[in-house]
């Protein structure tokens, strides 16, 4: 891997497989042990720099770093100097002065992690934990890891991603990574929730969910991000759910071995019903567990693995 992880496009096929294999090793090393800590990153400092609210991602990175014995600092924009007007540059310079080895950043502005990584303000590694509506590469890696566990291989598999693609950094990263790994990806959404230029993405698009589900090996439902919407992208929540929600009827259309994913948090009853979310073929909770292993692997490869 390179010095940073900013985009799923940063990963070649070999890089992606290396991260997935390392994630599997992290899982083997920690599962079933009473003491889950490894001494790998002892003496290293990882800063979680979050300008947006997060539960799963921030906690997952914190737990991953601590399991590798790194020192962890959680930095939230709320209640910090950022709320008083401090710029990203000054925040970065402060972190550099404190000796951070890795900065995990989530920011509301697309491209902020890239600015942080290549500005020359800091020398530490930068991991993109979600920037605006741009990308979320570690989410894509944990999704691929989960798919590989259940499907055996991602190569040649048909993966369907459904919902608010326009505002989803998860969708963009997943399309890039899954295509790199050889999957056939189809995006399903209303026309208003597909981004401009999607025809240049390495995937297919469709407006008809039912016809795509019958041949899908996995389906990933995306959260409808109402907080990012300032216009009416669909007539009503009920109409959206009727056309693009995954309910029991649509779930029955899937092949018997297909699995259901969701990056969370879920709008139960809108993009997915509780019955489907809690079914035996739902791997949504497992995605959260796998996220810790994947982020352990990313931190290890950035801070230690590349030098061994």
LOGUZA-264595 format. One record per residue: x, z, y of N, C-alpha, C in turn; residue in three letters. Coordinates in steps of 0.001 Angstrom, whole numbers, plus 500000, padded with zeros to 6 digits. Layout:
// LOGUZA-264595
SITE/X/Z/Y/X/Z/Y/X/Z/Y/ala
...
// end
This chain:
// LOGUZA-264595
SITE/500835/500000/498793/500000/500000/500000/500865/500000/501250/unk
SITE/500256/499592/502360/500945/499586/503644/500960/501006/504226/unk
SITE/501362/501116/505488/501425/502432/506132/500047/502971/506492/unk
SITE/499059/502067/506610/497716/502463/507034/496671/501856/506087/unk
SITE/495465/502413/506118/494309/501799/505466/493212/501685/506509/unk
SITE/493071/500495/507076/492147/500275/508176/490973/499394/507792/unk
SITE/491175/498536/506802/490150/497586/506398/490276/497310/504910/unk
SITE/489149/496999/504289/489196/496596/502885/489984/495304/502723/unk
SITE/490065/494518/503791/490834/493279/503760/492336/493538/503705/unk
SITE/492757/494766/504003/494180/495120/503908/494662/495155/502464/unk
SITE/493730/495257/501529/494083/495442/500123/494080/494118/499375/unk
SITE/495206/493784/498784/495246/492658/497853/494587/493099/496544/unk
SITE/494420/492177/495631/493835/492543/494336/494702/493580/493634/unk
SITE/496025/493385/493684/496936/494345/493049/496862/495705/493727/unk
SITE/496775/495709/495069/496646/496967/495804/495374/497703/495398/unk
SITE/494271/496962/495347/492979/497567/495013/492999/498170/493611/unk
SITE/493566/497437/492663/493642/497942/491291/494541/499166/491225/unk
SITE/495633/499158/492008/496514/500322/492046/495772/501560/492544/unk
SITE/494972/501413/493602/494218/502550/494129/493185/503018/493109/unk
SITE/492506/502090/492449/491503/502460/491453/492148/503173/490259/unk
SITE/493278/502648/489800/493980/503286/488672/494494/504670/489060/unk
SITE/495010/504788/490284/495500/506084/490754/494347/507076/490895/unk
SITE/493195/506588/491320/492006/507450/491418/491627/507992/490050/unk
SITE/491708/507134/489037/491400/507568/487663/492394/508631/487203/unk
SITE/493654/508466/487583/494667/509468/487220/494394/510795/487924/unk
SITE/493984/510722/489194/493649/511946/489931/492486/512673/489263/unk
SITE/491522/511913/488795/490378/512512/488105/490832/513211/486827/unk
SITE/491712/512557/486064/492203/513146/484810/493017/514412/485070/unk
SITE/493782/514414/486164/494641/515550/486466/493864/516781/486922/unk
SITE/492691/516568/487502/491953/517695/488084/490723/518109/487287/unk
SITE/490098/517186/486557/488901/517529/485793/489255/518486/484649/unk
SITE/488467/519517/484518/488656/520455/483427/489720/521500/483676/unk
SITE/490396/521437/484802/491415/522450/485106/490800/523578/485910/unk
SITE/491188/524795/485618/490682/525928/486401/491285/525931/487799/unk
SITE/492557/525518/487897/493211/525365/489203/493378/523873/489442/unk
SITE/492642/523344/490407/492603/521897/490607/493691/521394/491541/unk
SITE/494466/522297/492140/495462/521872/493123/496693/521265/492475/unk
SITE/497223/520235/493134/498484/519606/492760/499461/519799/493919/unk
SITE/500741/519928/493647/501704/520210/494724/502207/518964/495458/unk
SITE/501589/517835/495218/502121/516542/495639/502411/516439/497137/unk
SITE/501505/516913/497984/501662/516749/499436/501937/518080/500135/unk
SITE/502556/518999/499424/502885/520292/500036/503818/520061/501232/unk
SITE/503460/520682/502352/504260/520531/503560/503823/519390/504457/unk
SITE/502886/518552/503991/502355/517461/504806/501109/517939/505555/unk
SITE/500862/517319/506707/499707/517692/507537/498761/516503/507666/unk
SITE/497502/516725/507296/496463/515698/507405/495434/516169/508430/unk
SITE/495155/515316/509416/494188/515644/510461/492943/514795/510272/unk
SITE/491784/515431/510159/490502/514729/510144/489979/514653/511570/unk
SITE/490070/513457/512150/489708/513245/513559/488358/512537/513606/unk
SITE/487285/513306/513802/485942/512753/513695/485221/512796/515037/unk
SITE/484907/511589/515547/484168/511447/516790/482682/511248/516525/unk
SITE/482304/511150/515251/480911/511046/514842/480627/512104/513790/unk
SITE/479367/512516/513702/478980/513494/512698/479173/512923/511296/unk
SITE/479588/513774/510387/479765/513353/509003/479726/514580/508108/unk
SITE/479132/514430/506950/479136/515502/505954/479998/515097/504764/unk
SITE/479591/514020/504077/480273/513621/502852/481715/513194/503100/unk
SITE/481921/512308/504066/483258/511737/504252/484254/512781/504725/unk
SITE/483898/513571/505724/484840/514556/506248/485162/515613/505198/unk
SITE/484118/516127/504539/484330/517144/503516/485140/516593/502352/unk
SITE/484880/515336/501993/485589/514701/500893/487076/514552/501207/unk
SITE/487402/514093/502410/488804/513970/502801/489482/515344/502878/unk
SITE/488751/516332/503377/489319/517676/503464/489632/518220/502069/unk
SITE/488688/518086/501162/488888/518570/499803/490011/517802/499102/unk
SITE/490065/516482/499327/491112/515664/498713/492492/516106/499174/unk
SITE/492640/516314/500493/493937/516731/501034/494335/518115/500516/unk
SITE/493372/519019/500450/493669/520375/499988/494022/520396/498504/unk
SITE/493387/519541/497714/493727/519476/496291/495147/518961/496078/unk
SITE/495659/518225/497056/497040/517751/496995/497994/518701/497715/unk
SITE/497483/519868/498114/498265/520939/498745/498740/520604/500151/unk
SITE/498102/519648/500820/498446/519339/502207/497804/520364/503136/unk
SITE/498383/520536/504320/497753/521334/505368/496725/520455/506059/unk
SITE/495531/520988/506284/494428/520188/506825/493936/520783/508134/unk
SITE/493765/519899/509128/493183/520292/510405/491939/519435/510627/unk
SITE/490799/520068/510815/489563/519347/511105/489325/519341/512604/unk
SITE/489318/518151/513168/489186/517978/514615/487859/517286/514889/unk
SITE/486956/517965/515553/485668/517396/515904/485599/517157/517402/unk
SITE/485067/516002/517787/484977/515682/519214/484097/516687/519949/unk
SITE/483080/517181/519260/482213/518184/519879/482965/519506/519968/unk
SITE/482981/520084/521132/483645/521358/521319/485136/521231/521529/unk
SITE/485646/519987/521656/487068/519769/521905/487259/519203/523305/unk
SITE/488511/518890/523645/488802/518322/524957/488192/516937/525133/unk
SITE/487835/516277/524010/487193/514969/524108/485881/515085/524866/unk
SITE/485158/516174/524623/483885/516372/525318/484090/516610/526803/unk
SITE/485338/516893/527185/485661/517082/528608/486233/515817/529237/unk
SITE/486272/514737/528452/486727/513469/528991/488101/513025/528530/unk
SITE/488713/513738/527600/490042/513346/527143/489977/512007/526412/unk
SITE/490927/511119/526683/490944/509787/526092/491469/509831/524667/unk
SITE/491244/508725/523942/491762/508601/522583/493286/508674/522597/unk
SITE/493902/508068/523610/495364/508091/523711/495892/509516/523838/unk
SITE/495305/510299/524732/495783/511664/524933/495539/512529/523699/unk
SITE/494421/512289/523029/494160/513005/521785/495217/512647/520744/unk
SITE/495555/511347/520653/496565/510893/519705/497933/511504/520011/unk
SITE/498289/511541/521276/499573/512119/521670/499644/513605/521319/unk
SITE/498513/514294/521448/498460/515710/521075/498690/515888/519587/unk
SITE/498056/515024/518778/498224/515094/517330/499663/514781/516930/unk
SITE/500266/513815/517614/501656/513470/517333/502572/514649/517630/unk
SITE/502292/515330/518742/503111/516488/519115/502979/517616/518098/unk
SITE/501842/517682/517429/501619/518717/516419/502214/518359/515063/unk
SITE/502729/517138/514924/503388/516751/513685/502476/516293/512576/unk
SITE/501383/515612/512914/500470/515110/511882/501138/514000/511088/unk
SITE/501028/514059/509760/501565/513005/508902/500546/511910/508638/unk
SITE/499278/512268/508673/498202/511300/508449/497007/511688/509300/unk
SITE/496406/510693/509937/495198/510915/510735/494059/510131/510095/unk
SITE/493040/510843/509662/491825/510232/509128/490823/510195/510265/unk
SITE/490452/508994/510716/489655/508891/511936/488316/508210/511689/unk
SITE/487270/508835/512198/485949/508200/512281/485585/508130/513755/unk
SITE/485182/506936/514201/484923/506733/515627/483715/505832/515804/unk
SITE/482988/506070/516884/481793/505269/517158/482131/503850/517611/unk
SITE/483365/503614/518050/483767/502302/518549/484462/501498/517457/unk
SITE/483971/500300/517185/484631/499433/516210/486039/499100/516703/unk
SITE/487021/499242/515810/488395/498933/516161/489228/500106/516621/unk
SITE/488613/501282/516807/489362/502456/517281/490510/502846/516339/unk
SITE/490317/502849/515012/491443/503186/514129/492605/502198/514247/unk
SITE/492286/500898/514448/493337/499898/514618/494126/500178/515899/unk
SITE/493419/500536/516951/494071/500875/518209/495006/502058/518031/unk
SITE/494530/503037/517280/495318/504238/517030/496566/503917/516210/unk
SITE/496409/503029/515225/497509/502732/514305/498608/501894/514941/unk
SITE/498214/500945/515805/499189/499968/516291/499503/500094/517780/unk
SITE/499081/501180/518399/499333/501375/519824/500736/501887/520111/unk
SITE/501359/502478/519086/502648/503111/519304/502531/504555/519770/unk
SITE/501300/505056/519854/501088/506442/520301/501522/507432/519228/unk
SITE/501320/507075/517968/501645/507997/516884/502438/507269/515805/unk
SITE/503163/508025/515019/503946/507454/513926/503321/507758/512571/unk
SITE/502259/508515/512546/501636/508907/511285/500789/507777/510711/unk
SITE/500473/507899/509435/499572/506955/508791/498156/507173/509318/unk
SITE/497379/506090/509395/495994/506164/509868/495073/505637/508775/unk
SITE/494032/506401/508486/493017/505980/507528/491696/505842/508267/unk
SITE/491069/504693/508133/489776/504437/508765/488671/505078/507931/unk
SITE/488019/506088/508490/486905/506755/507803/485562/506273/508343/unk
SITE/485573/505093/508958/484349/504512/509512/484473/504281/510999/unk
SITE/484429/503019/511419/484516/502722/512862/483337/501850/513280/unk
SITE/482452/502446/514065/481295/501728/514583/480494/501062/513485/unk
SITE/480214/499781/513672/479520/498997/512639/480506/498061/511954/unk
SITE/481789/498422/511981/482835/497536/511483/483119/497751/510003/unk
SITE/483869/498825/509654/484253/499013/508258/484330/500478/507844/unk
SITE/484356/500675/506535/484512/502001/505922/485211/501773/504578/unk
SITE/486514/501486/504589/487189/501030/503369/487205/502013/502211/unk
SITE/487350/503323/502471/487395/504251/501335/486042/504365/500647/unk
SITE/484954/504138/501374/483637/504110/500740/483550/502931/499778/unk
SITE/484084/501791/500189/484073/500612/499319/484909/500860/498063/unk
SITE/486040/501553/498224/486892/501826/497064/486185/502759/496081/unk
SITE/485527/503790/496598/484842/504722/495688/483641/504049/495027/unk
SITE/483006/503113/495727/481914/502364/495109/482445/501484/493981/unk
SITE/483585/500810/494233/484193/499966/493202/484652/500807/492008/unk
SITE/485174/501986/492298/485610/502896/491235/484418/503314/490375/unk
SITE/483306/503649/491024/482094/504042/490307/481562/502889/489465/unk
SITE/481559/501690/490045/481093/500511/489311/481980/500233/488100/unk
SITE/483273/500360/488285/484194/500088/487186/483993/501074/486036/unk
SITE/483709/502331/486358/483466/503332/485316/482251/502979/484473/unk
SITE/481226/502433/485111/479967/502180/484402/479875/500778/483828/unk
SITE/480516/499812/484476/480408/498423/484033/481634/497955/483260/unk
SITE/482690/498780/483233/483898/498399/482533/484850/497608/483398/unk
SITE/484326/496642/484129/485109/495831/485051/484186/495315/486147/unk
SITE/484745/495105/487323/483975/494539/488426/484053/493020/488401/unk
SITE/485107/492500/487832/485344/491056/487800/484190/490327/487112/unk
SITE/483584/489376/487830/482498/488585/487280/481135/489239/487311/unk
SITE/481063/490473/487747/479782/491183/487801/478979/490766/489042/unk
SITE/477678/490835/488919/476783/490478/490034/476311/491759/490727/unk
SITE/476744/491930/491955/476424/493132/492720/475512/492751/493880/unk
SITE/474398/493446/494001/473434/493185/495074/473464/494335/496074/unk
SITE/473611/493990/497343/473614/494985/498426/472406/494715/499305/unk
SITE/471571/495746/499493/470251/495541/500103/470060/496414/501341/unk
SITE/469548/495797/502422/469090/496606/503548/469700/496254/504882/unk
SITE/470054/497287/505626/470505/497151/507006/471980/496736/507053/unk
SITE/472244/495499/506713/473610/494980/506696/474180/494910/508107/unk
SITE/473337/494600/509068/473774/494416/510454/474540/495618/510993/unk
SITE/474067/496814/510697/474664/498027/511243/475546/498755/510233/unk
SITE/475774/498133/509065/476436/498840/507970/477920/498485/507857/unk
SITE/478775/499454/508153/480208/499265/507904/480496/499307/506402/unk
SITE/479636/500000/505657/479789/500069/504203/479603/498687/503577/unk
SITE/478610/497949/504039/478334/496626/503467/479510/495683/503677/unk
SITE/480056/495655/504893/481163/494747/505180/482377/495060/504289/unk
SITE/482741/496345/504197/483891/496721/503377/483649/496427/501906/unk
SITE/482440/496668/501429/482135/496404/500029/482199/494917/499703/unk
SITE/481669/494085/500581/481727/492641/500347/483177/492187/500229/unk
SITE/484031/492635/501144/485431/492228/501141/486150/492704/499884/unk
SITE/485974/493978/499533/486703/494535/498394/486180/493997/497069/unk
SITE/484863/493956/496906/484298/493486/495645/484627/492013/495409/unk
SITE/484652/491227/496474/485048/489820/496332/486512/489723/495912/unk
SITE/487360/490572/496475/488776/490603/496094/488935/490929/494613/unk
SITE/488054/491789/494103/488112/492201/492696/487382/491233/491768/unk
SITE/486813/490160/492318/486215/489124/491490/484723/489221/491260/unk
SITE/484035/490111/491989/482590/490251/491815/481840/489168/492584/unk
SITE/480623/488886/492132/479727/487986/492859/478731/488853/493639/unk
SITE/478854/488861/494947/478061/489756/495789/476949/488978/496480/unk
SITE/475748/489540/496463/474615/488965/497187/474051/490007/498139/unk
SITE/473922/489632/499407/473302/490493/500413/471833/490130/500530/unk
SITE/470968/491136/500490/469532/490921/500644/469046/491751/501820/unk
SITE/468428/491099/502798/467965/491794/504005/467024/490879/504767/unk
SITE/466211/491452/505644/465448/490595/506547/466408/489847/507474/unk
SITE/466035/488678/507963/466936/487891/508820/467445/488666/510025/unk
SITE/466637/489567/510552/467031/490332/511735/468103/491370/511448/unk
SITE/468322/491682/510169/469312/492695/509808/470528/492097/509099/unk
SITE/470728/490793/509279/471951/490139/508828/472788/489798/510056/unk
SITE/474080/490102/510060/474908/489870/511250/475208/488401/511485/unk
SITE/475500/488063/512712/475943/486718/513053/477272/486455/512342/unk
SITE/477381/485286/511738/478614/484934/511034/478657/485353/509585/unk
SITE/477557/485923/509065/477555/486388/507678/477776/485240/506698/unk
SITE/477479/484017/507158/477686/482861/506281/479169/482627/505963/unk
SITE/480039/483245/506738/481475/483121/506488/482020/484260/505612/unk
SITE/481188/485220/505281/481612/486305/504399/481696/485776/502965/unk
SITE/482530/486374/502116/482654/485912/500729/481515/486405/499845/unk
SITE/480303/485979/500174/479118/486429/499434/477985/485443/499653/unk
SITE/476892/485681/498938/475665/484921/499137/474651/485798/499856/unk
SITE/473634/485188/500433/472568/485945/501095/471210/485492/500569/unk
SITE/470254/486416/500628/468898/486108/500183/467911/486988/500950/unk
SITE/466682/486515/501057/465611/487315/501667/464627/487816/500607/unk
SITE/464809/487370/499361/463872/487680/498275/464531/488656/497305/unk
SITE/464201/489923/497414/464841/490952/496601/464487/490814/495127/unk
SITE/463236/490567/494814/462807/490529/493419/463575/489500/492602/unk
SITE/463800/488324/493175/464466/487249/492427/465931/487557/492163/unk
SITE/466545/488384/493017/467957/488720/492855/468139/489868/491867/unk
SITE/467205/490821/491867/467345/492016/491025/467386/491691/489536/unk
SITE/466665/490668/489112/466538/490384/487679/467871/490020/487034/unk
SITE/468860/489625/487846/470159/489245/487272/471304/490087/487839/unk
SITE/470977/491240/488416/472008/492093/489024/472569/493096/488018/unk
SITE/473880/493281/488040/474510/494319/487226/474482/495670/487944/unk
SITE/474359/495620/489258/474268/496843/490058/473598/496502/491376/unk
SITE/472874/497476/491910/472241/497290/493210/472602/498473/494102/unk
SITE/473044/498167/495307/473400/499192/496275/472413/499132/497440/unk
SITE/471698/500228/497648/470734/500303/498734/471417/500906/499962/unk
SITE/471213/500298/501112/471817/500777/502349/470804/501560/503172/unk
SITE/471296/502571/503864/470428/503358/504745/470019/502526/505952/unk
SITE/468757/502613/506310/468290/501992/507556/468747/502882/508719/unk
SITE/469661/502374/509538/470304/503185/510569/469526/503098/511884/unk
SITE/468466/503841/511933/467603/503796/513119/468330/504243/514378/unk
SITE/469330/505141/514225/470035/505646/515406/470874/504574/516085/unk
SITE/471176/503472/515361/471951/502382/515952/471059/501245/516443/unk
SITE/469762/501391/516274/468839/500318/516639/468206/500591/518002/unk
SITE/468253/499598/518861/467588/499718/520163/466515/498641/520330/unk
SITE/466092/498061/519217/465048/497033/519259/464281/497080/517942/unk
SITE/463163/496366/517905/462334/496344/516698/462869/495281/515741/unk
SITE/463602/495714/514716/464193/494777/513766/463237/494449/512621/unk
SITE/462177/495250/512458/461152/494954/511464/459853/495592/511945/unk
SITE/458702/495088/511475/457405/495524/512015/457146/497022/511912/unk
SITE/457437/497609/510749/457184/499036/510543/457988/499508/509341/unk
SITE/458128/500823/509236/458830/501394/508088/458110/501059/506784/unk
SITE/456799/501074/506854/456007/500771/505653/456218/499324/505209/unk
SITE/456263/498406/506167/456464/496999/505834/457875/496772/505278/unk
SITE/458860/497447/505888/460234/497318/505385/460308/497806/503937/unk
SITE/459727/498954/503677/459759/499529/502332/459062/498618/501324/unk
SITE/457987/497995/501744/457232/497117/500852/458055/495910/500440/unk
SITE/458856/495373/501358/459595/494143/501084/461023/494389/500594/unk
SITE/461631/495500/501035/463049/495689/500727/463379/497057/500144/unk
SITE/462365/497864/499859/462618/499160/499252/462730/499052/497741/unk
SITE/463521/499944/497144/463667/499964/495689/462748/501039/495122/unk
SITE/461635/500599/494560/460662/501513/493964/460645/501314/492447/unk
SITE/459724/501982/491781/459672/501933/490320/459417/500520/489798/unk
SITE/458578/499763/490496/458279/498392/490052/459531/497521/490106/unk
SITE/460239/497606/491213/461458/496787/491347/462562/497303/490426/unk
SITE/462617/498601/490248/463618/499184/489348/463455/498626/487936/unk
SITE/462214/498380/487538/461931/497845/486198/462399/496399/486051/unk
SITE/462623/495704/487161/463104/494326/487104/464585/494243/486742/unk
SITE/465324/495321/486985/466757/495323/486732/467062/495247/485234/unk
SITE/468168/494617/484861/468603/494678/483457/468789/496131/483020/unk
SITE/468686/496379/481729/468672/497747/481217/469942/498534/481504/unk
SITE/471079/497848/481641/472337/498554/481865/472781/498541/483330/unk
SITE/471930/498072/484212/472275/498026/485635/472221/499429/486239/unk
SITE/473045/499668/487250/473098/500981/487901/472710/500849/489366/unk
SITE/472302/501986/489955/471845/502035/491343/472794/502904/492159/unk
SITE/473224/502386/493304/474119/503120/494194/473495/503261/495576/unk
SITE/473996/504227/496330/473603/504408/497735/474721/505201/498404/unk
SITE/475229/504738/499557/476338/505456/500207/475922/506770/500847/unk
SITE/474628/506987/501023/474137/508217/501631/474401/508266/503134/unk
SITE/473651/509094/503830/472481/509842/503353/471285/508914/503141/unk
SITE/470410/509296/502237/469273/508449/501888/468054/508748/502750/unk
SITE/467300/507693/503054/465945/507847/503582/464995/507708/502388/unk
SITE/464766/508806/501704/463904/508741/500524/462500/508296/500931/unk
SITE/461973/507358/500166/460653/506840/500469/460673/505617/501343/unk
SITE/461839/505286/501895/461936/504089/502721/462741/503013/501998/unk
SITE/464080/503160/501952/464855/502151/501231/464924/502430/499733/unk
SITE/464612/503667/499321/464641/504013/497909/463669/505166/497663/unk
SITE/462957/505103/496551/462021/506183/496235/462764/507309/495513/unk
SITE/462193/508488/495568/462800/509644/494902/462903/509410/493403/unk
SITE/461911/508751/492837/461896/508486/491396/463118/507668/490973/unk
SITE/463476/506664/491773/464632/505820/491455/465936/506552/491767/unk
SITE/465980/507238/492905/467200/507945/493311/467608/509013/492303/unk
SITE/466626/509603/491628/466911/510682/490677/466881/510218/489222/unk
SITE/466847/508920/489002/466761/508396/487639/468106/508490/486921/unk
SITE/468080/508278/485611/469290/508361/484790/470309/507289/485155/unk
SITE/469835/506166/485684/470747/505067/486006/471190/505084/487475/unk
SITE/470816/506126/488179/471307/506322/489539/472655/507040/489486/unk
SITE/473661/506496/490170/475000/507103/490178/475343/507612/491580/unk
SITE/474318/507934/492352/474499/508314/493751/475264/509625/493887/unk
SITE/474918/510615/493089/475640/511891/493139/477065/511717/492636/unk
SITE/477228/510896/491613/478561/510637/491070/479464/509966/492102/unk
SITE/478882/509135/492973/479673/508508/494030/480368/509562/494893/unk
SITE/479661/510645/495191/480235/511707/496019/481419/512350/495300/unk
SITE/481259/512638/494013/482345/513210/493222/483545/512272/493187/unk
SITE/483281/510994/492936/484362/510013/492854/485068/509831/494190/unk
SITE/484357/510085/495279/484960/509956/496594/486161/510871/496787/unk
SITE/486125/512040/496187/487257/512970/496295/488475/512397/495582/unk
SITE/488278/511866/494375/489396/511302/493621/490004/510099/494344/unk
SITE/489135/509257/494880/489607/508059/495580/490392/508443/496827/unk
SITE/489913/509414/497557/490625/509809/498785/491906/510566/498470/unk
SITE/491940/511272/497352/493206/511842/496880/494212/510724/496618/unk
SITE/493750/509665/495962/494629/508541/495641/495150/507863/496897/unk
SITE/494275/507654/497874/494674/506996/499128/495710/507830/499865/unk
SITE/495460/509131/499997/496408/510003/500690/497735/510063/499948/unk
SITE/497677/510133/498630/498897/510172/497821/499726/508899/498005/unk
SITE/499069/507743/497907/499790/506470/498000/500365/506242/499395/unk
SITE/499662/506701/500438/500155/506537/501801/501301/507490/502116/unk
SITE/501204/508718/501628/502155/509758/502056/503236/510065/501033/unk
SITE/503037/509693/499786/504036/510046/498776/504318/508905/497802/unk
SITE/503276/508268/497315/503436/507279/496240/504309/506104/496594/unk
SITE/504236/505651/497838/505000/504476/498233/506487/504727/498293/unk
SITE/506887/506002/498318/508290/506318/498447/508909/506783/497136/unk
SITE/508078/506759/496069/508609/507220/494777/508956/506030/493885/unk
// end
